[in-house]
Amino acid sequence: MKIVLTKDAESHLYNGMNFYESQKEGLGNYFLDSIASDIESLQIFHGIHVKINNYHRLLSKRFPYAIYYKYDDRTIYIYAILDCRQKPTKNLVD
């Protein structure tokens, strides 16, 4: 399946990377690698995650982030990658 990140999701991803990089050099790249691994797992496990506001929510394994997605027969659409330390659904729109 093809995986597509929306512009909002890309923005969330890079904001998270910048935050972690500002905490410690190299941590931003580790964050990106970890989130990418979580997203790639959707190739196998899409659709099994809890639904919130009509989006499936995958919780990251290494960072306090939630990945919100939808899918069809050919594509997984990532709509948001949000920090769970904030109200994670604040940026979701139905």
Steps between C-alpha positions, in 0.01 A plus 500: 500500500602856436539730803424871459566770761288813479673837524368533856647162595837594347494825695422315825782255429761769442381704799554191716840438346606860566378480859697182573808626318495810720502271805804299391703483181401193296175442687302666220625244248424218743147641534458503119630143468270379778188666359588373150522147640160541666350628176653217296338250738168618357582304184413191703287625787281775349144496622555320832540817705230672702290757313473853635301765312489271192882463494695193604759583769838327515703578812873529440710235672785729611365854526178646646347555157180385334474443125151557359420334169233374261537248220336358192583201280825648369615782727555585866453872565678648803309809611674592825799408714422659835671531836294316762628732772269758347135437424570272202163537329505882502627513140275229356217609275224269378 
